[in-house]
Amino acid sequence: MALNNNQSFHVVAWVERNNSVIIGINGASSRPQFRRKFKDGTECFISHAEMDAVAKLGKDIRSTDVLHVMRFMKNGQVSCSKPCIYCQAYLKKKGVRHVKFTNWEGQWDKMIIE
């Protein structure tokens, strides 16, 4: 289901732990990370999905954690969700090393943050 926010895509990130899943989404949050300027000139503060998921983990980040990131278009097509350089720096700072993300073909790819 697509959100009605006039954006062409949505991103979700998650970390699986035992029988639970910690989910992060892109959008406005109580922990703003980036200022976003829209085509119509309006601005808002947003948090990338990766940052939101990791922030929800708090200090409980484990070396075995794998962050999954997925981007999908409003038509349901999966697209590239490789973390941006700012998210990669944030993940490194927080100790997240293993990331799986969707590539341009909609397939899963992985990276190690060093």
Kinemage of the C-alpha trace (Angstrom):
@kinemage 1
@onewidth
@group {chain A} dominant
@subgroup {mainchain}
@vectorlist {calphas} color= white
{ca met a 1} P 0.000 0.000 0.000
{ca ala a 2} L 1.448 3.377 -0.994
{ca leu a 3} L 1.400 6.355 1.295
{ca asn a 4} L -0.258 9.550 0.138
{ca asn a 5} L 2.720 11.879 0.564
{ca asn a 6} L 3.417 12.826 -3.073
{ca gln a 7} L 6.779 11.030 -2.950
{ca ser a 8} L 7.660 8.513 -5.630
{ca phe a 9} L 9.167 5.954 -3.253
{ca his a 10} L 9.246 4.613 0.287
{ca val a 11} L 12.083 3.042 2.230
{ca val a 12} L 11.977 0.649 5.153
{ca ala a 13} L 14.822 -0.788 7.201
{ca trp a 14} L 14.771 -3.518 9.787
{ca val a 15} L 16.902 -5.634 12.101
{ca glu a 16} L 15.722 -9.091 13.112
{ca arg a 17} L 16.345 -10.188 16.690
{ca asn a 18} L 15.256 -13.604 17.900
{ca asn a 19} L 11.479 -13.479 17.464
{ca ser a 20} L 11.162 -9.711 16.982
{ca val a 21} L 11.816 -7.161 14.254
{ca ile a 22} L 12.955 -3.566 14.825
{ca ile a 23} L 11.602 -1.404 11.984
{ca gly a 24} L 12.657 2.037 10.790
{ca ile a 25} L 11.041 4.164 8.104
{ca asn a 26} L 12.025 7.291 6.253
{ca gly a 27} L 10.094 10.415 7.134
{ca ala a 28} L 9.559 12.982 9.834
{ca ser a 29} L 10.684 11.852 13.258
{ca ser a 30} L 11.432 13.120 16.718
{ca arg a 31} L 15.132 12.695 15.901
{ca pro a 32} L 15.583 14.810 12.752
{ca gln a 33} L 18.732 14.003 10.827
{ca phe a 34} L 18.370 15.793 7.498
{ca arg a 35} L 16.608 18.853 6.162
{ca arg a 36} L 14.688 17.995 2.994
{ca lys a 37} L 13.536 20.557 0.466
{ca phe a 38} L 10.670 19.561 -1.820
{ca lys a 39} L 9.994 20.661 -5.412
{ca asp a 40} L 7.368 23.152 -4.242
{ca gly a 41} L 9.919 24.879 -1.955
{ca thr a 42} L 8.587 23.519 1.339
{ca glu a 43} L 11.018 21.964 3.790
{ca cys a 44} L 10.848 19.405 6.547
{ca phe a 45} L 13.229 17.401 8.707
{ca ile a 46} L 13.421 13.690 8.033
{ca ser a 47} L 15.204 10.640 9.301
{ca his a 48} L 16.403 8.007 6.860
{ca ala a 49} L 15.033 4.531 7.500
{ca glu a 50} L 18.472 3.176 8.386
{ca met a 51} L 18.988 5.837 11.042
{ca asp a 52} L 15.492 5.340 12.437
{ca ala a 53} L 15.929 1.564 12.835
{ca val a 54} L 19.371 1.893 14.442
{ca ala a 55} L 18.168 4.669 16.772
{ca lys a 56} L 15.412 2.326 17.972
{ca leu a 57} L 18.064 -0.232 18.894
{ca gly a 58} L 19.637 2.328 21.208
{ca lys a 59} L 22.903 1.116 22.697
{ca asp a 60} L 21.949 -2.521 22.179
{ca ile a 61} L 23.772 -2.977 18.859
{ca arg a 62} L 25.340 -6.376 18.397
{ca ser a 63} L 28.147 -7.433 16.058
{ca thr a 64} L 25.799 -10.055 14.605
{ca asp a 65} L 23.082 -7.535 13.683
{ca val a 66} L 22.249 -7.274 9.994
{ca leu a 67} L 20.433 -4.154 8.848
{ca his a 68} L 18.098 -4.801 5.894
{ca val a 69} L 17.116 -1.837 3.713
{ca met a 70} L 14.459 -1.947 0.991
{ca arg a 71} L 13.139 0.758 -1.323
{ca phe a 72} L 9.945 0.355 -3.258
{ca met a 73} L 8.167 2.612 -5.691
{ca lys a 74} L 4.482 3.472 -5.354
{ca asn a 75} L 3.733 0.952 -8.109
{ca gly a 76} L 5.256 -1.771 -5.893
{ca gln a 77} L 8.482 -2.175 -7.886
{ca val a 78} L 11.571 -2.732 -5.731
{ca ser a 79} L 14.448 -0.325 -6.391
{ca cys a 80} L 17.959 0.522 -5.166
{ca ser a 81} L 18.211 1.182 -1.429
{ca lys a 82} L 21.978 1.290 -0.869
{ca pro a 83} L 22.580 3.512 2.175
{ca cys a 84} L 23.797 7.017 1.330
{ca ile a 85} L 27.218 8.202 2.508
{ca tyr a 86} L 25.649 9.953 5.517
{ca cys a 87} L 23.846 6.796 6.590
{ca gln a 88} L 27.003 4.741 6.078
{ca ala a 89} L 28.907 7.122 8.370
{ca tyr a 90} L 26.095 6.947 10.947
{ca leu a 91} L 26.033 3.141 10.807
{ca lys a 92} L 29.803 2.996 11.269
{ca lys a 93} L 29.622 5.366 14.232
{ca lys a 94} L 26.912 3.219 15.848
{ca gly a 95} L 28.756 -0.062 15.221
{ca val a 96} L 26.513 -1.566 12.534
{ca arg a 97} L 28.762 -3.438 10.113
{ca his a 98} L 26.492 -5.715 8.078
{ca val a 99} L 23.924 -4.281 5.661
{ca lys a 100} L 21.715 -5.989 3.084
{ca phe a 101} L 19.996 -3.708 0.564
{ca thr a 102} L 18.065 -3.952 -2.679
{ca asn a 103} L 19.933 -3.030 -5.865
{ca trp a 104} L 18.614 -1.420 -9.065
{ca glu a 105} L 17.356 -4.800 -10.300
{ca gly a 106} L 15.406 -5.327 -7.079
{ca gln a 107} L 17.749 -8.098 -5.925
{ca trp a 108} L 19.386 -8.285 -2.507
{ca asp a 109} L 23.007 -7.151 -2.245
{ca lys a 110} L 25.222 -6.737 0.824
{ca met a 111} L 27.937 -4.508 2.147
{ca ile a 112} L 30.267 -4.370 5.122
{ca ile a 113} L 30.684 -0.977 6.786
{ca glu a 114} L 34.331 -0.480 7.734
